[in-house]
Amino acid sequence: MRISENQVKIEGILSEVGLETATFNRKGQTTECIRGTIKIRVEQAINGTMTTMEVPVSAFASRYTNAGAENPAYNSLKDVMENYKSIAACGNIDDADRVRITNGSLQENVFYAKNGDLVNTSRISASFINKIAKNECKPEATFTATIVVGNKSDELDRDGTPTNRLNVNGVIMQYGERADLIKFIVAKPEAKNHIEQYWNDGDTVRVQGKVNFSSKTEYIEEEVGFGEPIKTAKTTSVHELLIESGSAGCLEGDAAYDIKDIQSALAARKVRIEETKKPVANAPSKPDFGF
């Protein structure tokens, strides 16, 4: 199967560099690589409100390609490690480098944790990070992708109350016929109405939207016996891929995926996830203290 259209663009201020040199085993040989995460500070409008976010980007590149040549992606990440200035390193925003990613991608990050719980989130990956002039920087964190609609459902809050937003699970085909299942959110009423009416499960559609990896702080008031209520700050991380526009309906002809191929790829995905499951050690018994 062909690889899905899957492009993430990020432009902003380099906030942190968490890259390291390492080795891994490739076909029985020890191979050098650079791996880790960088963070880019982006300020963009989310649902009409300017929002500041720290967007983590996963990065990995082996030193040599499969053909044995120098890998340009490795040299790009090495340049970031050795020469780029982040907010964390220089201590202020003005001196930090402005960077641009034009060919990032959305990926699924799913595995079983040590306690047996299934962890399922999404991440952004990229191998090329380019430095740009400060006056050229136009902050954004956006995505464009072709997805196969897995299912749609109303978003519910922790109390089970509808939020008036829509969940859309989309299948993205990666290299090696690997199917990733990624959750998207639809917040705008007109977009939600269109998708509910014209997009069906199994349809191949094109989507565009914004990355919202931010945090919000809420203050909870607790009544006391006398005096002012006690206010407690609660900060919640937001990790959302917001669909803002998309195709009218299902793409046709060669642009559409065969649903049988998608089902086969999803079956392989299920096997792949189960392979990450490890036996959970029995927790040591705790004293009942006589109860």
KAUR-V52848 format. One record per residue. N is the residue number from 1. RES is the residue in one small letter. PHI is phi in degrees with one decimal (none if undefined). Layout:
((N & RES & PHI) (N & RES & PHI))
This chain:
((1 & m & none) (2 & r & -73.7) (3 & i & -78.1) (4 & s & -70.2) (5 & e & -59.8) (6 & n & -161.7) (7 & q & -132.8) (8 & v & -118.6) (9 & k & -114.8) (10 & i & -134.3) (11 & e & -140.3) (12 & g & 178.4) (13 & i & -102.3) (14 & l & -66.3) (15 & s & -96.2) (16 & e & -144.0) (17 & v & -123.2) (18 & g & -119.8) (19 & l & -100.2) (20 & e & -148.6) (21 & t & -84.2) (22 & a & -155.3) (23 & t & -133.3) (24 & f & -146.9) (25 & n & -94.0) (26 & r & -121.4) (27 & k & 53.0) (28 & g & 85.4) (29 & q & -117.1) (30 & t & -76.7) (31 & t & -123.9) (32 & e & -76.4) (33 & c & -155.2) (34 & i & -119.9) (35 & r & -145.3) (36 & g & 139.4) (37 & t & -139.1) (38 & i & -116.5) (39 & k & -121.2) (40 & i & -121.6) (41 & r & -84.9) (42 & v & -130.3) (43 & e & -118.0) (44 & q & -148.0) (45 & a & -76.0) (46 & i & -120.5) (47 & n & 52.4) (48 & g & 86.1) (49 & t & -116.0) (50 & m & -65.7) (51 & t & -126.7) (52 & t & -96.4) (53 & m & -139.0) (54 & e & -108.5) (55 & v & -96.1) (56 & p & -78.3) (57 & v & -126.7) (58 & s & -79.7) (59 & a & -136.2) (60 & f & -154.4) (61 & a & -155.7) (62 & s & -77.7) (63 & r & -68.8) (64 & y & -125.4) (65 & t & -76.9) (66 & n & -59.8) (67 & a & -84.2) (68 & g & 92.0) (69 & a & -86.4) (70 & e & -60.9) (71 & n & -90.9) (72 & p & -59.2) (73 & a & -64.5) (74 & y & -62.2) (75 & n & -65.1) (76 & s & -65.0) (77 & l & -69.1) (78 & k & -63.3) (79 & d & -63.2) (80 & v & -62.1) (81 & m & -60.0) (82 & e & -94.2) (83 & n & -125.9) (84 & y & -81.5) (85 & k & -107.2) (86 & s & -101.6) (87 & i & -60.0) (88 & a & -63.0) (89 & a & -79.0) (90 & c & -99.3) (91 & g & 85.1) (92 & n & -153.9) (93 & i & -74.9) (94 & d & -59.4) (95 & d & -87.2) (96 & a & -73.5) (97 & d & -76.8) (98 & r & -91.5) (99 & v & -131.7) (100 & r & -139.2) (101 & i & -118.3) (102 & t & -111.1) (103 & n & -134.6) (104 & g & -77.4) (105 & s & -146.4) (106 & l & -85.9) (107 & q & -138.9) (108 & e & -83.5) (109 & n & -125.7) (110 & v & -130.4) (111 & f & -168.4) (112 & y & -91.4) (113 & a & -75.7) (114 & k & -61.2) (115 & n & -84.3) (116 & g & 93.3) (117 & d & -77.3) (118 & l & -85.3) (119 & v & -100.1) (120 & n & -140.4) (121 & t & -135.0) (122 & s & -119.8) (123 & r & -145.7) (124 & i & -111.5) (125 & s & -123.7) (126 & a & -161.3) (127 & s & -116.1) (128 & f & -121.0) (129 & i & -120.8) (130 & n & -107.6) (131 & k & -83.0) (132 & i & -131.5) (133 & a & -70.0) (134 & k & -59.0) (135 & n & -76.1) (136 & e & -91.6) (137 & c & -74.5) (138 & k & -122.2) (139 & p & -54.9) (140 & e & -163.0) (141 & a & -144.5) (142 & t & -130.9) (143 & f & -140.7) (144 & t & -135.0) (145 & a & -153.8) (146 & t & -104.6) (147 & i & -128.6) (148 & v & -102.3) (149 & v & -66.3) (150 & g & -82.5) (151 & n & -163.6) (152 & k & -125.6) (153 & s & -157.4) (154 & d & -68.5) (155 & e & -74.8) (156 & l & -120.2) (157 & d & -82.2) (158 & r & -64.1) (159 & d & -90.8) (160 & g & 82.5) (161 & t & -93.3) (162 & p & -59.9) (163 & t & -97.1) (164 & n & 70.5) (165 & r & -112.7) (166 & l & -119.7) (167 & n & -90.0) (168 & v & -128.2) (169 & n & -89.5) (170 & g & -121.3) (171 & v & -92.4) (172 & i & -117.4) (173 & m & -87.2) (174 & q & -104.3) (175 & y & -60.4) (176 & g & 71.1) (177 & e & 55.8) (178 & r & -88.9) (179 & a & -95.9) (180 & d & -108.5) (181 & l & -105.3) (182 & i & -121.9) (183 & k & -90.1) (184 & f & -117.0) (185 & i & -119.8) (186 & v & -118.3) (187 & a & -105.6) (188 & k & -73.3) (189 & p & -55.6) (190 & e & -67.2) (191 & a & -68.9) (192 & k & -61.0) (193 & n & -63.2) (194 & h & -64.2) (195 & i & -64.6) (196 & e & -63.3) (197 & q & -87.2) (198 & y & -115.2) (199 & w & -102.3) (200 & n & -113.2) (201 & d & -57.9) (202 & g & 94.1) (203 & d & -71.3) (204 & t & -93.2) (205 & v & -134.8) (206 & r & -109.1) (207 & v & -128.2) (208 & q & -136.0) (209 & g & -175.5) (210 & k & -121.0) (211 & v & -86.1) (212 & n & -126.6) (213 & f & -107.2) (214 & s & -132.6) (215 & s & -144.6) (216 & k & -133.6) (217 & t & -114.1) (218 & e & -116.4) (219 & y & -112.0) (220 & i & -102.4) (221 & e & -96.9) (222 & e & -115.8) (223 & e & -68.2) (224 & v & -122.0) (225 & g & -65.6) (226 & f & -154.4) (227 & g & 82.4) (228 & e & -71.2) (229 & p & -60.1) (230 & i & -83.1) (231 & k & -102.3) (232 & t & -118.8) (233 & a & -84.4) (234 & k & -126.6) (235 & t & -102.1) (236 & t & -118.1) (237 & s & -79.8) (238 & v & -112.6) (239 & h & -134.8) (240 & e & -133.9) (241 & l & -114.8) (242 & l & -95.0) (243 & i & -75.8) (244 & e & -114.3) (245 & s & -155.0) (246 & g & -172.0) (247 & s & -69.2) (248 & a & -61.3) (249 & g & -156.4) (250 & c & -66.8) (251 & l & -68.5) (252 & e & -118.5) (253 & g & 63.7) (254 & d & -66.3) (255 & a & -74.6) (256 & a & -96.7) (257 & y & -86.8) (258 & d & -75.5) (259 & i & -61.2) (260 & k & -66.5) (261 & d & -64.7) (262 & i & -65.2) (263 & q & -62.0) (264 & s & -66.2) (265 & a & -66.5) (266 & l & -70.3) (267 & a & -63.9) (268 & a & -66.2) (269 & r & -61.3) (270 & k & -60.2) (271 & v & -64.0) (272 & r & -60.5) (273 & i & -68.0) (274 & e & -62.1) (275 & e & -69.3) (276 & t & -86.2) (277 & k & -78.8) (278 & k & -119.8) (279 & p & -57.8) (280 & v & -91.1) (281 & a & -65.6) (282 & n & -66.1) (283 & a & -67.5) (284 & p & -62.4) (285 & s & -66.6) (286 & k & -105.3) (287 & p & -64.2) (288 & d & -90.6) (289 & f & 51.3) (290 & g & 85.2) (291 & f & -96.3))
